[in-house]
């Protein structure tokens, strides 16, 4: 796989140089920040969807139902909101921005009858993040900023039945996921993503479909981008939803030769630590962690303060576990700023010797 050249060799070199020098900062939650804007149905629709259908879609596909909550759609109807959030994270110290494309797959957009927007959403997501990174980097060229093209897990599971009464039933397939991921990947690359991240993985078969699609796109283009992988340990069992331990998860996806592998979401930093430590011990690549701001309270909100989260993650860094760190649900630019300050000057986790030579 590595025989293919990098699509953006200068950007990859800058990213590898930065990873060798320090712990890099990933941004925080997008949904948390969007909620602060208290957007209504009209904001999500904008002018393009104001009449209850996509006025720019030549086939006239209808979407005559609520669009509020489709945060990815804001890339087309309120891009200034997304750009403002991206910029706030960059100003807080983020080195890498995740595109606002977590649900920009046909499987997830089917809930809004907007499957035809998948490529456009992903391209726009990468373009908005790219513009924000370039603007901040222009102020301080010595600190390059990078765009992570996000591929979310979708709302379906390829290896688990959604019906407890029919354990053999599946509401998606490997090939269906592979096709929708490929469409998203094309958009992210065309929009200017520096890396691709398969993230919040709760079903490893979904992730394997995404990795397969990524390689198909790379082969077709004759070049590749670095791949980042981030799974999710769903509860105190220490396993993903599809039943894998951290070790098993790593073994299942390491064939993708990821630049980094880690965990995000579901758990706060304290509960995530043993699983990140496991990856730090076995991974031949870089290790990432972007946990939630603690566990949700009775109202579904996250109470861990920036200072509390930063203190915990600083210990991760002091223990030599981290190469990349950021935040997931409930985190804000204040959290990212505190985390960036806490790990500043601490050395990144060293790669195993063989990986050091390969890099």
N, C-alpha and C positions, 0 to 999 in steps of 0.2 A: 504493500500500500504506500509506503513512504517513497517509492520510486517516482511518484508523481511530484512535480514541482509545486511550491507554494504559489497560490494565486496572487498574494500580496507579500512578496518576500521581504520588502523593507519593513512593513508593519510587523510581520512575524519576528524579524530580527529584533526590533525594538521591544516587543513583548517578552521574548526570551531573555534579553538583556535585563529588563526590569525585574523579571522573576528571579534572576540570579542574584540581584542586588538587595531585594527587600520583599517584605510581605505586601502583596498588592491588595487594594481595597475594592471590593465589589459593592455596588449600590444597595439600596434597601427596597422596601416594599413599594409597589406601584399602587395597588388597590387602596392601601391606607391613605396615601396622599390624594388620590382621586376623590375619596370620600370627603376630604376636607373642603372640596369645591362645591359640595351639595348640588350636584348637577341634576337636572330634571329631564324628562322625556324629550323635550324640545332641544336640549343641549346635545343629546345623543343623536338626534335625527339631523340637526343642522338643516341647511337648505336642500341638500341632496335627497334626504329621505323624508322631508316635511310632508309630502303628500301621501305617505303610506307605502311608497314603493321607491325603488332605486331609479332616480331620474336619469342616471348616466349608464344604466345597464341596457345594452342594445336589445337584449331578449325580453326585457320588460318583466323580469322575475319579481314577483310581489314580496313584500315584507310587511304586510299590513297588520302588525301586532307590535306590542311593546318592545322597544329596543334599549330601554334604560337598564343599565347593568352590563351591557356589552362593551366593556372598557376598551377592547381592541378597536372598536369602531371609532373611538375618539381620535384615532390617528388620521381619519378622513374628515371628521366633522368638527373637532376641536383640537387640532394639532398643537396649538399654542399652549394648551393645558399640559399636554404630555411633555412638550419641550421645556416648559417651566419646571416641571418636576425633575426631569433629567438634569437641567442646569443646577438646580438646588443640590442635587447629590454630587455633582462634579465640584461645586464650590465647597461642599462639605469634606472633600478629599477623595472621592471615588476615582479610581483609576479605570474601572471598567463599568460600562452601562449595559444593563440588560434591556433588550428591546421590549416594547409593550405588545408582545405577540403571544402571550401565554396560551390564549384560546384561539389563535388565528389558524385553525385547521378546519377542514370541512366537517369533521365529526363534531366539533364544538360549535361552529357557526351554524350548523343545521338547526340548532335550537332557535335561531332567529331567521331561518330561511335565507341566509346570506352566504351560502357556500361558495357562490361565484366570486366572492371578494378575497378569497384566501391568498392568492398571489399578490394582489394589490395591497392588502393589509400588511403582509410581511415585508414587501419592498418599502412601503411607507414607514413601517416601524424601524427598519434599519436606516433609512434616509434621515428621519428625524433625529435619531440617536447620533448618527454620523455628523450631522450639522452641529449638534450641541458639543460633541467631543472636539471637532475641529475648531470651533470658536474659542473654547477654553484653552485648547492646546496652543492656539496662536498667541495667547497672552503669555504662556510659559512653555516654549518649545522644548525645554529640557525635561518636561514631564509629559510624555505622550499619554493619551487617553484612548481607550479601546472599546469597540462595540461588540457585545456578545449577542449573537442572533439566537433568540430563545425559541426552543421547541418544547412546548408543554406536553403533559402526559395524555391529554384528551380526557373526556369524561367517560371513557369506556375501557374495559379490561379484556385483553385478548386471551388471558389464561384463567380467568375466574368467571363463573356464572353470576349474573346479577339477580338470578332467581333461585332462592334457596330450595324451592321445590323441584328444580330441574338443574341439577349440578352439571349436566353435560351441555347446557345451552350457552352460547356465546353471542353477544350483540355486536361483535366486530370480529375482524380476522387480521392476520398478519399482512395479507396482501392489501386489504382496505387501508390499514394504517400506513403501510409503506407508500401507497399512492398519495394519500393526503399529506404525509410528511414531505414527500418529494416536491410537491407543489409549493409548500411553505419554504423549503430549503432554497429553491430557485429564487424566490422573492427576496429572502434574506441576503443571499449572495449578491444579487443584482442591486440591492439597496445599499451595499457597502459594509456589511458585517465583517469584522476581523476574525471572529471565531464563531463556532456554532456550539450551543450548549443544549444537550438533552437533559431536561431538569425536572425536579419534583417527581422522580420515577417511583411509582408504587407498584407497577407491574413490569417486571423485567422483560417480558415478551414484547410489550409496547416499545420499550427502549431499543430492543434488538431490531424491531421493524424500522425505527428511526435511524439507527446506525447503518442498516442495510441500504436505506434510501439515500443517506448521506454519501455512501461509497458509490452508489449508482450515479449520483449527480457529479461527484468528483471525477469519475471515470469519463463521463460524457463531456466534461469541460476540460479534461486534460490537466487538472490542477486541483489543489486541495487547500482547505483551511484547517487550523488547529481545532480539535474536537474537545469539548469539555463535557463531563458527565456528572450529574448530581442526583443522587437517589434520596429516598425518604424512608426513614424508619418510623413506622406509624404509631407505635405505642411502646409500653414498657417491656414488651416481649423481645425487643431488640431485633425485630424483623421487618422487612417490607411487607406490604399488603399481600403480595404473592408468596410470602413465606420464607424469604431468604434472609440469612444473617449478613452482616457486613462482608464477611469473607466470601460467602457464596455469591453475593451481588458483584463483588469485584471480579471473581473468577468468570462470571457470566458475561461481563461487558469489556474486559480488558483486551479482548481481541481487536477492539476498535482503536487500540493504541492511543488512548486519550492523552491530551496535554495535561489534563487534570481530572481528578475524580474526587467526589466529596459527597456531602449530605446537606440538604436544606429542608426547611419547612417542618411541620408536624410537631417538632420538639423545640424547647428552649435550649440555650447553650449548655446548661448544666447537664440536662438529660442526654444531649447529643454527644457529650465528650467521649465516653468510652468507645463509641462507634467511629468517631473521627480518629481516635488513637489507634484503633485497629487498622484503618486505612493507612495511617501514617507509617505503620510497621510493615505493611505488605505491598504498598503501591510503588511501582517503578517510576511513576510520574509525580506531578505536583498534586497537593491535597488542598481541597477547598472546604469551607464551612460557611454557610449563611443561614443561621437558625432564626426562629421566631423570637419575638421579644417576650420570652416566657411562654407559658401555657395559657390558653384563653380562659377568661373568668366566666362567671355564670351568664354574662351578657354577650359572650363571644368576643370580648375585647382583650387587649394585651397590656399588661400592667408593668412589665419590666422596664425600668428607666434606662436612659442611655448610659448612665454611670454604672448601674448594676450589670448591664450586659457587657460593657466595655471591660469591667474588672474581671469577669469570667473569661472572656475571650483573650484577655491579656495573659492569663495563666496558660491557655492553649499555646499561645505563641512562645511563652517562656519555657514551655515543656518541649518545644521543637516539633509541634504538630502541624503547623500551618504554612502554606504558601500563598493562599488567597483567603480573604475573610470579608464577610459583609452581613447583611441582614435580610430576613424574609418577612413574614406577616407581622404587622404591628410596628415595624421599624420605620424610622423617618430620617431626614437629613441630620437631625440632632443625634440619633443613634450612630449613624455612620461617622459623623465628626468625632464623637467620643471614642469609637472603635479605632479610627485612624490615628488619633492622638495616643491611644493606649499602646498600640503595637509599633508606633514609630520608633525606629532605631533598634528594634529587636530583630535578630537574624531570622531569615526564612528557614524552614525545614530543608535540610540538605537531601538531595536526591541520592539514592544508592549509587555506588561508584560507577556501575555499568551505564546507568542512565545519564550520569554526569558526562561520561565520555561521548555518549550518543548525541547529547544536546550540543 
